[in-house]
């Protein structure tokens, strides 16, 4: 029985392939549309796309063009070809602004951009673009069934940007604390942490950023010449106080207390002069 079932399945598959090859090589448009739609509905997106690609360029303005473009854009999305789907779905949105599928396609276009966002350590141009697309979708369709997912995706991407900015600043600090710093790394680290804190005041990385900003100032002050040390020690105390205000409990407390004690001890020398 199993052998018979296997033979029947193989036969159906061969017939299907034969029909596909015949239509694919034929120049007639209607059979390509019909078989492409059939394959699309069956989930055979690769072969459906191959047929759609042959007829899409010359199908604009014809009956069924909107449906064809809907299926064509969706095949790209469902096949995870997000570079192409981002373009094709956006093209659909611009071409058919009154379509009943406009909301769905707008969301999938924005999500395609989300899927192109790289890991945080790489350039984040695509991430910024995806956030803009998702925000535009949410502004346009505030009551959409896709709104929550769009919001969650945008928040995830925003967190990636935060991590990127924090990691850049932390990289300067790492070079300083490991002794491999360049001359300007102290100032670059403090500037990077300032930028991060200004851009993301509510970030979950805020407390860490404030601590490492203080730690950078501490290292700069301790390693300064006598001419600049007093001023930098005072800056370190200022940054310590800002960190302390945001850190009820912190993994850095013990280390921070040691450092601020050293800063106060060094500053006391200037007060006694």
N, C-alpha and C positions, 0 to 999 in steps of 0.2 A: 504493500500500500504506500509506504514511504517512497519507494522507488518510483512508483507511478506518479505520485505527487511531484517529485523532483523533476520528472520528465515533462509533466504538464507545465510546471513553472518555467522551466528552461525554454519550452516551446513558445510560451506567451512572451517571454523576454526577447526571444529572437524575432518574433513577429513584430513586437514593439520597436525593436531596433531597426528592422527593415522598413517599417512605416516611417520612422523618424528620418532615416537616411534618404528615403525617397522624397519626403517633403522638404528636407533641408537642401537638397540639390535642385529642387524644382524652383522655377522663377516666379510661380504664382504666389500672390500675397495672402489670399484668403485661407488656403490650407495651412500656411505657416502660423497665421493668427489663431486659427481654430486648434491646431495641435499644440501650439505654445500655451494657450489658455488651459487646455486639458492637462498638459504636463505640469503647469503651474499649480493647478488645483490638486494634483496628485503629490505635490511636494518635490517633483523632479526639477529643481530650480536651474540646475546647470544647463540641461538641454532646452528648457523653456527660454532661458536667457539667450542661448545661441540662436534660437529662431527669432526672438524679439529683436535682437541686434540687426538682423537682416532687413527688417521691415520698418523699424522706428524712424530712420532718417527721412523716409518719403511718406510717412503716414500723417503728418500734421494737417489738421483741418478736416480730416475724413471722419465719418461716423465710427465711433469706437476708439478714437484716438486717445481720449482721456483715460479710458479703461486700460488701454495698452500701456500708456505711460505709467499708470498706477502699478500694474503688474511688473513692468520692466524695472521701475525703481525699487520695488519691494524685493525682486529677485536679488539685486545687489546687496540690499540690507540683510536679507535672510541668509545669503551666502557669506556674510561678514566681509564683503568687499567695501569697506567703509569709505575709502577714498572716492570710489565711484558713486556709492549711494549718497554721500553727502552732496555731491553735485547734482545727481539725477533727481533726488527728492526735492531739493531746493528749486530745481528747474520746474518740477511739477507744480510746486506752490506758486511760483510766479506765473506759470502758464494758465493755471486753473484756480484762480483765487475764490471762485464761488462753488468749487467742488464740495460735495458732502464728505470727501476724504481729506479735506484741507487740514483739519486739525491733526489727524493721525499722521499725515505726511510731514507736517511741520515739526511734530515731535520727533519723528524718526530721523528727519534731517539733522535736527539739533543733537540727537543721541549719536548719530554717525560721527559728528565732530567730537563728542565726548569720547567715543571709542578710539579716536585717533590721538588722544592725549597721551604723551609718553610718560615714563616713570619720572619722578620728581627731579632726579639728578641731571636730566637732559634739558635742552632748551624748551621753554614753556609757551612758545608762540601759539601752538595749537590748543593748549589749555586755555589761554586767554580768549581765543576765538570761540572755543566751545562754551565757555561761561557766558559770553555775549549772546550766542545763539540760544542757549537755554533761557537766559533772562528775557530775551525778546519773545520767546515762546510764552513764557509765564505772563509777561505783560499783555500779550495779545489774547491769551486764553486763560484768564484767571480762574475760570470754573471748569476747566478741562479735567477729564478723568485721568489725564497724564500729568496733571500739575504736581502732585506729590512726588512722583518719580523724577520729574524734571528738577524739582527743588532739591531732592536728595542728591542727584547727580551734580548739580551746581555747587552744593555745599562740599561734596567730596573733592571737586576740582579746586575749590577755594582753599581747602585744607592742604592740598598738594602745593599750591602756590605759597602758602604760609611756610610749609616745611622747606620748600626750596629757598626762600628768603632767609629763614632761620639757619639752614645748613650752610649757606654762604658765609654768614656772620660767624657761625661756629667754626668754620674752616680757618678763618683768620685767627681766632682765639686758639685753636689747636696748634697752629704753627708757633704762636707766642709761648704757650705753656710747654711745648715740647722742645723749645730752644732752637727751633729752625726758622725763626721769623726773619723777615726782611725789616728794614728800618721803619717803613711806614705802616706795618701791619697793626700796630697798636691803634693808630688813628683810623685805619680802614675798618678794624673790628668795631670800634666804638661807633663810627658812622653807620656801619651796616646794622648794628643792633638798634641804633636810633631810627633808622629808616624802617626796620621791621616793626618796631613798637608804634611808630606813627601810622604805618599802613594797616596794621592788624592789632589795634588796641585791646580787642577782646579775645585774642588768640589763646589757645590752650598751651602754647609755648611761651607765653608772656613771662611767667615766673622764671623760667630757665634763662630767657634772654636777659632779663634784669640782673640775674646773678652773674652771668658770664660777662655782662657789661661792667659790673662792679669788679669782677676778678681781673678783667683786662686793665681797668684803671689802677687796681692795686699793683699789678705786675709792672705797669708803666711807672708808677710813683716810686716803688721800691728800687727800681733799676735806674732811676733818674739821677742826673748830676745834682749837686747841692743847689745850684742856681734855680732849677725848675722843680725841685722836689716838693717844697712846701705847697705850692699851688696845686700840684697833682695829688698830693695826699688829701687835700681838702676836697678835690673833685671825687676821689675815691670814697670819702665819707658821704658825700652827697648821693652817689650812686648806691652805696650800701643802704642808706635810709630809704631810698625808693624801692629797692628790692625787699627790704624788711617789711614795708607797708603791704606788700602783696603776698607775703609768705608767712601765713600763720604756722604752717608746718611744712618743712622742706627737707629734702635729702641733702641739701647743701649747708644746713645750719651750722654744723660743727666746723666745717672748713671755713665758712664765712666769718664765724666768731674768732677763729684764730687769725685770720687775715686782718680783720678790723682792729683787733687788739694790737697787732704789729703796726698798723697804720697810725693808731693813736699814740703808740709808744714813740714812733719816729717823729710825729708832729709835735710831741711834747718837747723834744729837743729844740725845736725852733721857738717854742713858747718860752723856754728858759734862757734864751740868748739875750 
